[in-house]
Amino acid sequence: MEKINTIKNETEALLSKMIDNYTVEVIEEAGVYHIIIKTDKEASTVIGRHGETIRSLQKILEVILYKRFKERLEILVNVNDFREKQKERLEILAREYAEKSRYNS
C-alpha cells in the first residue's frame, strides 16, 4: 500500500505542474503498477504528439520511483484509455495491411 500511495503522490506532483484538472488511480496487477490518469480537457497535454509526452512522463516516474525505493518498479502510465485506443488502431492497421498484401501477392 505504501508503494501505491507513493506512486500516486509522485504522479500527482508531476501532473500538477502540467495540468489543472485530473484524477489519478494506481492499481497493481501481477507486479505492474498501472497509473490511470483521467482528465477531461487536458488529455492531449499529457499524451503529447504520438504519445511522446506520456512515454516521457512514464520514464521520469520510473527514475523518481527507483530513487525512492532503491529498486526498479514496472509502471504503465495510461491517460483516458490512450493505450487501449492505440492498440485497437494498430490492430486495425495490421489487419488492413495483411489484407492488402494477400490481394497484391
PyRosetta script that sets phi, psi and omega in degrees:
from pyrosetta import init, pose_from_sequence

init()
pose = pose_from_sequence("MEKINTIKNETEALLSKMIDNYTVEVIEEAGVYHIIIKTDKEASTVIGRHGETIRSLQKILEVILYKRFKERLEILVNVNDFREKQKERLEILAREYAEKSRYNS")
pose.set_psi(1, -33.5)
pose.set_omega(1, 179.1)
pose.set_phi(2, -62.1)
pose.set_psi(2, -42.3)
pose.set_omega(2, 179.9)
pose.set_phi(3, -63.2)
pose.set_psi(3, -43.9)
pose.set_omega(3, -179.2)
pose.set_phi(4, -60.7)
pose.set_psi(4, -45.6)
pose.set_omega(4, 179.4)
pose.set_phi(5, -63.8)
pose.set_psi(5, -41.5)
pose.set_omega(5, 179.1)
pose.set_phi(6, -64.9)
pose.set_psi(6, -44.6)
pose.set_omega(6, 178.6)
pose.set_phi(7, -59.4)
pose.set_psi(7, -44.9)
pose.set_omega(7, 179.7)
pose.set_phi(8, -62.0)
pose.set_psi(8, -46.2)
pose.set_omega(8, -178.8)
pose.set_phi(9, -63.2)
pose.set_psi(9, -43.4)
pose.set_omega(9, -179.9)
pose.set_phi(10, -66.7)
pose.set_psi(10, -38.9)
pose.set_omega(10, 177.8)
pose.set_phi(11, -64.3)
pose.set_psi(11, -45.5)
pose.set_omega(11, 178.9)
pose.set_phi(12, -63.2)
pose.set_psi(12, -36.7)
pose.set_omega(12, 178.8)
pose.set_phi(13, -62.8)
pose.set_psi(13, -41.4)
pose.set_omega(13, 177.7)
pose.set_phi(14, -69.8)
pose.set_psi(14, -46.1)
pose.set_omega(14, -178.0)
pose.set_phi(15, -62.2)
pose.set_psi(15, -35.5)
pose.set_omega(15, -178.2)
pose.set_phi(16, -63.1)
pose.set_psi(16, -20.8)
pose.set_omega(16, 176.8)
pose.set_phi(17, -84.5)
pose.set_psi(17, -13.4)
pose.set_omega(17, -175.0)
pose.set_phi(18, -107.6)
pose.set_psi(18, -45.4)
pose.set_omega(18, -174.6)
pose.set_phi(19, -137.3)
pose.set_psi(19, 169.5)
pose.set_omega(19, -176.1)
pose.set_phi(20, -100.1)
pose.set_psi(20, -45.0)
pose.set_omega(20, -173.0)
pose.set_phi(21, -113.7)
pose.set_psi(21, 118.5)
pose.set_omega(21, -179.1)
pose.set_phi(22, -163.1)
pose.set_psi(22, 163.4)
pose.set_omega(22, 168.2)
pose.set_phi(23, -130.1)
pose.set_psi(23, 149.7)
pose.set_omega(23, -179.8)
pose.set_phi(24, -127.9)
pose.set_psi(24, 132.1)
pose.set_omega(24, 174.5)
pose.set_phi(25, -128.9)
pose.set_psi(25, 138.8)
pose.set_omega(25, 178.6)
pose.set_phi(26, -121.5)
pose.set_psi(26, 126.7)
pose.set_omega(26, 179.7)
pose.set_phi(27, -126.6)
pose.set_psi(27, 135.9)
pose.set_omega(27, 176.9)
pose.set_phi(28, -103.1)
pose.set_psi(28, 124.7)
pose.set_omega(28, 177.2)
pose.set_phi(29, -134.5)
pose.set_psi(29, 118.9)
pose.set_omega(29, 176.6)
pose.set_phi(30, 52.1)
pose.set_psi(30, 41.9)
pose.set_omega(30, 177.0)
pose.set_phi(31, 82.8)
pose.set_psi(31, 1.0)
pose.set_omega(31, 178.4)
pose.set_phi(32, -109.7)
pose.set_psi(32, 130.4)
pose.set_omega(32, 178.4)
pose.set_phi(33, -95.1)
pose.set_psi(33, 113.1)
pose.set_omega(33, 179.1)
pose.set_phi(34, -90.7)
pose.set_psi(34, 119.8)
pose.set_omega(34, 178.2)
pose.set_phi(35, -102.3)
pose.set_psi(35, 109.6)
pose.set_omega(35, -174.6)
pose.set_phi(36, -104.2)
pose.set_psi(36, 114.7)
pose.set_omega(36, -179.1)
pose.set_phi(37, -108.7)
pose.set_psi(37, 129.5)
pose.set_omega(37, 176.1)
pose.set_phi(38, -118.7)
pose.set_psi(38, 131.8)
pose.set_omega(38, 176.4)
pose.set_phi(39, -150.6)
pose.set_psi(39, 140.8)
pose.set_omega(39, -175.8)
pose.set_phi(40, -77.8)
pose.set_psi(40, -57.1)
pose.set_omega(40, -169.8)
pose.set_phi(41, -106.9)
pose.set_psi(41, -10.4)
pose.set_omega(41, -170.8)
pose.set_phi(42, -114.9)
pose.set_psi(42, 19.6)
pose.set_omega(42, -178.1)
pose.set_phi(43, -60.4)
pose.set_psi(43, -40.1)
pose.set_omega(43, -177.3)
pose.set_phi(44, -63.0)
pose.set_psi(44, -29.9)
pose.set_omega(44, 177.6)
pose.set_phi(45, -66.3)
pose.set_psi(45, -39.6)
pose.set_omega(45, -177.9)
pose.set_phi(46, -81.6)
pose.set_psi(46, -34.0)
pose.set_omega(46, -179.6)
pose.set_phi(47, -77.0)
pose.set_psi(47, -46.8)
pose.set_omega(47, -179.5)
pose.set_phi(48, 79.7)
pose.set_psi(48, 178.2)
pose.set_omega(48, -179.0)
pose.set_phi(49, -71.0)
pose.set_psi(49, 121.5)
pose.set_omega(49, -179.4)
pose.set_phi(50, 56.5)
pose.set_psi(50, 27.8)
pose.set_omega(50, 176.9)
pose.set_phi(51, 80.1)
pose.set_psi(51, 12.6)
pose.set_omega(51, -177.3)
pose.set_phi(52, -62.6)
pose.set_psi(52, -42.6)
pose.set_omega(52, -176.2)
pose.set_phi(53, -70.0)
pose.set_psi(53, -40.6)
pose.set_omega(53, -179.7)
pose.set_phi(54, -64.0)
pose.set_psi(54, -37.9)
pose.set_omega(54, 177.3)
pose.set_phi(55, -67.1)
pose.set_psi(55, -40.3)
pose.set_omega(55, 178.4)
pose.set_phi(56, -65.6)
pose.set_psi(56, -42.5)
pose.set_omega(56, 177.4)
pose.set_phi(57, -58.7)
pose.set_psi(57, -42.8)
pose.set_omega(57, 179.5)
pose.set_phi(58, -63.1)
pose.set_psi(58, -44.2)
pose.set_omega(58, 178.9)
pose.set_phi(59, -62.2)
pose.set_psi(59, -44.4)
pose.set_omega(59, 179.7)
pose.set_phi(60, -62.0)
pose.set_psi(60, -43.4)
pose.set_omega(60, 178.0)
pose.set_phi(61, -63.4)
pose.set_psi(61, -38.5)
pose.set_omega(61, 177.6)
pose.set_phi(62, -59.0)
pose.set_psi(62, -43.3)
pose.set_omega(62, -179.8)
pose.set_phi(63, -66.4)
pose.set_psi(63, -46.6)
pose.set_omega(63, 179.8)
pose.set_phi(64, -59.3)
pose.set_psi(64, -45.5)
pose.set_omega(64, -177.4)
pose.set_phi(65, -70.2)
pose.set_psi(65, -34.6)
pose.set_omega(65, 175.8)
pose.set_phi(66, -62.4)
pose.set_psi(66, -44.2)
pose.set_omega(66, 179.7)
pose.set_phi(67, -63.7)
pose.set_psi(67, -38.2)
pose.set_omega(67, -177.2)
pose.set_phi(68, -71.3)
pose.set_psi(68, -43.1)
pose.set_omega(68, -173.5)
pose.set_phi(69, -103.9)
pose.set_psi(69, -6.5)
pose.set_omega(69, -179.0)
pose.set_phi(70, 60.0)
pose.set_psi(70, 28.1)
pose.set_omega(70, 175.3)
pose.set_phi(71, -155.5)
pose.set_psi(71, 153.9)
pose.set_omega(71, -180.0)
pose.set_phi(72, -79.0)
pose.set_psi(72, 127.9)
pose.set_omega(72, 174.8)
pose.set_phi(73, -108.5)
pose.set_psi(73, 136.1)
pose.set_omega(73, 176.4)
pose.set_phi(74, -86.6)
pose.set_psi(74, 118.5)
pose.set_omega(74, -179.8)
pose.set_phi(75, -125.7)
pose.set_psi(75, 156.5)
pose.set_omega(75, 175.9)
pose.set_phi(76, -139.2)
pose.set_psi(76, 115.5)
pose.set_omega(76, -179.5)
pose.set_phi(77, -92.7)
pose.set_psi(77, 132.9)
pose.set_omega(77, 179.7)
pose.set_phi(78, -135.4)
pose.set_psi(78, 134.1)
pose.set_omega(78, 179.8)
pose.set_phi(79, -119.1)
pose.set_psi(79, 120.6)
pose.set_omega(79, 177.9)
pose.set_phi(80, 46.3)
pose.set_psi(80, 44.0)
pose.set_omega(80, 178.4)
pose.set_phi(81, 60.1)
pose.set_psi(81, 29.0)
pose.set_omega(81, 179.7)
pose.set_phi(82, -56.2)
pose.set_psi(82, -44.6)
pose.set_omega(82, -175.9)
pose.set_phi(83, -65.2)
pose.set_psi(83, -39.7)
pose.set_omega(83, 178.1)
pose.set_phi(84, -65.4)
pose.set_psi(84, -42.7)
pose.set_omega(84, 179.5)
pose.set_phi(85, -65.2)
pose.set_psi(85, -39.2)
pose.set_omega(85, 178.8)
pose.set_phi(86, -65.1)
pose.set_psi(86, -41.3)
pose.set_omega(86, 178.6)
pose.set_phi(87, -62.4)
pose.set_psi(87, -43.5)
pose.set_omega(87, 178.0)
pose.set_phi(88, -60.0)
pose.set_psi(88, -44.6)
pose.set_omega(88, 179.5)
pose.set_phi(89, -61.1)
pose.set_psi(89, -42.9)
pose.set_omega(89, -179.8)
pose.set_phi(90, -66.3)
pose.set_psi(90, -38.6)
pose.set_omega(90, 178.0)
pose.set_phi(91, -64.8)
pose.set_psi(91, -40.1)
pose.set_omega(91, 177.7)
pose.set_phi(92, -63.7)
pose.set_psi(92, -45.7)
pose.set_omega(92, 178.0)
pose.set_phi(93, -60.5)
pose.set_psi(93, -42.2)
pose.set_omega(93, 180.0)
pose.set_phi(94, -62.1)
pose.set_psi(94, -42.6)
pose.set_omega(94, 178.4)
pose.set_phi(95, -64.3)
pose.set_psi(95, -43.2)
pose.set_omega(95, 179.7)
pose.set_phi(96, -61.6)
pose.set_psi(96, -44.7)
pose.set_omega(96, 179.2)
pose.set_phi(97, -66.8)
pose.set_psi(97, -36.1)
pose.set_omega(97, 177.3)
pose.set_phi(98, -63.7)
pose.set_psi(98, -42.7)
pose.set_omega(98, 178.3)
pose.set_phi(99, -63.7)
pose.set_psi(99, -44.7)
pose.set_omega(99, 179.9)
pose.set_phi(100, -61.5)
pose.set_psi(100, -43.2)
pose.set_omega(100, -178.3)
pose.set_phi(101, -68.9)
pose.set_psi(101, -31.4)
pose.set_omega(101, 178.7)
pose.set_phi(102, -67.2)
pose.set_psi(102, -40.9)
pose.set_omega(102, -178.7)
pose.set_phi(103, -76.9)
pose.set_psi(103, -27.5)
pose.set_omega(103, -178.3)
pose.set_phi(104, -88.0)
pose.set_psi(104, -3.4)
pose.set_omega(104, -178.8)
pose.set_phi(105, -82.6)
pose.dump_pdb("model.pdb")
